[in-house]
């Protein structure tokens, strides 16, 4: 007589007529779901005699040795290099990495978060850019953020963005600029690079000019919007501080098409200092983030949480100050 197969999450989803994500949310009591959906899933679980924690029982005392990493997209140089460095750092401790690209969409980030939780990874490192995503508050596993303020109880590893913004702006002023423009993805109080820019200009008695084009705007629309903004302000600025290198490289291209000399007519400085952009635009002046060190510190914080769980310590019981790493000004031909 053939051995009876244990029911799976997929079996529950099929019987209830819902997605795997929905079943996971019902089991973990996460996110909004209608009572009718909860009842359908509950009935399917009962009919199949599905045990949500069966994997944990079988692997009692064991770890999956896998870590989930959520980023907007590895197609962007900073996040691609960050994911690669995280993989290197985790491999040194015997962990594998599952990379999830949210594509800047909050719903996709939620789906990946559910997926990682249901697959019972040992921890999650997130550097996605969707602000105020409350779903992380229900995650009861090791969790670390990279350059993302989500909760004072979740470790946030980042570079010194405020100092980096000040360094970039001070450098432009020292090179003779008197009307530097900030080009960023999201303006506001959470933007440390903008805060550094504004602080340096205030000390010099110069008015700030800020252009924000949302990080999640799809291409080629984002580039076109940036070009349109710069063209409409032509003559009103003599330098651009772009808060990421890819955007800075785009500014250099725009300037050439507009007949502006770099740096004679326009000085340009970026932020990140990734290998990809250094190779593509070797003369770009930038503020370099210590990406490898950011990754190592994030991994160290996550492994400390994993150990804490083994020791019976409650996670996120205390507030944790962000860990900030120093940045470096790398002077190139664009300033």
ZISUL-V692409 format. One line per field, one symbol per residue. ss: DSSP state (H for helix, E for strand, C for the rest). phi: phi as a letter, one per 40 degrees, with the letter a starting at -180 (. if undefined). psi: psi as a letter, one per 30 degrees, with the letter a starting at -180 (. if undefined). A space follows every 10 residues. Layout:
# ZISUL-V692409
ss: ???
phi: ???
psi: ???
This chain:
# ZISUL-V692409
ss: CCCCCCCCHH HHHHHHCCCH HHHHHHHHCC CCCCHHHHHH HHHHHHHHCC CCCHHHHHCC CCCCCEEEEE ECCCCCHHHH HHHHHHHHHH HCCCCEEEEE ECCCCHHHHH HHHHHHHHCC CCEEEECCCC CCCHHHHHCC CEEEEECCCC CCCCEEEEEC HHHHHHHHHH HHHHCCCCCE EEEECCCCCC CHHHHHHHHH HHHHCCCCEE EECCCCCCCC HHHHHHHHHH HHCCCCCCEE EECCHHHHHH HHHHHHHCCC CCCCCCEEEE EECCHHHHHH CCCCEEEECC HHHHHHHHHH HHHHHHHHHH CCCCCCCCCC CCEEECCEEE CCCCC
phi: .ccccccbdc ccccccgbcd dccdccccfb gcaccccdcc ccccccccfc bdbcccccbd gbbcfbbcbb bcacccdccc cccccccccc ccbgbcbbcb ccfgbccccc cccccccccf ccabbbbcbc cfccdccccb adabbbfacb accbdbcacc ccccccdccc ccccchcbbc bcbbcachcc cccccccccc ccccgbccbb bbbddccccc dccccccccc ccbdgcabab bccacccccc cdccccccgc cbbdcacbbb ahgccdcccc bccccabccc cccdcccccc cccccccccc cgcccfcbcb cdcbbcbbcb cbccb
psi: kkkkkkklee eeeeefhlle eeeeeeeghk lkkleeeeee eeeeeeefhk jegeeeeehk fllfhkkkkk lekffkeeee eeeeeeeeee efggklkjkk jfggkeeeee eeeeeeeffh lflkkkglgj lhjfefffkh lkkkkjhjje kffkkjklli eeeeeeeeee eeefgfkfik kkjlejlaff jeeeeeeeee eeefhkkkjk kkjkegklkg eeeeeeeeee efgkfflglk jkgleeeeee eeeeeefggk kjgefkkkka kehleeeeee ifgkkljkki eeeeeeeeee eeeeeeeeee ggkkkhflkk kkjkkllkkj kaff.
